[in-house]
Amino acid sequence: MCFVSPQSESLVVCQVDQDLVKKLNDFRFRKETTNAAIIMKIDKDKQQVVLEEEYEVFEIRNTEDLTEEWLRSKLGFFR
């Protein structure tokens, strides 16, 4: 169910998939100390935030590793 604001007919707020809510809660309180990432997307048809990809372990040696190319290759950003 989405909410349309009375002030703006174009503002639509999406729900978050319940499986994703559980996964985010587990992710937030995980005990591992390794790097991990959850990438979410908005399913426009369902008007819902859903899981796109999940990464458990990836390596960053220093801040120079955080380049656009590295992000593209490791996390699939910038598709």
N, C-alpha and C positions, 0 to 999 in steps of 0.2 A: 504494500500500500504506500502510495506517495502522497505528499502533502503539497498543495499549491497555496502559496501565501496570498492572503487577501490584498496585500499592498502591491504585489507584482504577479501578474498572470503567468509570467514566463519562469518563475522560480519553482523548481521541482526538487524536492528532497527525496533521496532514494533510501530504501531499507538496506540493511546489511544481511547477507545470507547467514543463517544460523550456524551452519558448519564453519563458516569463516570466523564468526564471533568466538566459537570454541577454540579454533586454531590460533586466533590472535591472543586469547587468554593464556593458552598453553605456551605460546611463543614468549609472551611477556614474562612469565614466571618460570621459564625453563632454567635448569641448573647448569647446562653446558656453558662453557666459557669461550667456545669457538664462535666465529663469525657466522651469521645467518641473516637471511632476508626473506620477506614475504612481499610479493608484488601483487597488487590488487588492480582490478579494472571495473568499470561500470558497464554492466549489461544494459544497453539502452532499451532493448525490447522488454525486459523484465523490470527495468528501472530499479536495479539492485546492484550493490557492490559485491563482487565475487572474487574468488582466488584466481589469479592469473598464473603465477609460478611461485615455487618455494625453493629456496636454496639453503642447505644445511651448513655447508662448510665452504668457504672461499678464503683466499689468502690476500692480505694487503701488507706489503713489506714496508712501505712508507707513503707519504702523501703524494709523491710524484707518480705513484702507481694509479692514482685516481684520475685517470684521463678519460676523455670521451670514448676513445678506442677500447680502453680496458672495460669501462661500463658496458659498452656495446657487446663485447665478446663474452663477458662473465655473467651479466645480468639480463641481457636482452633488452635493455632500455633503448630508446631511439629507434624503434622499429618503423 
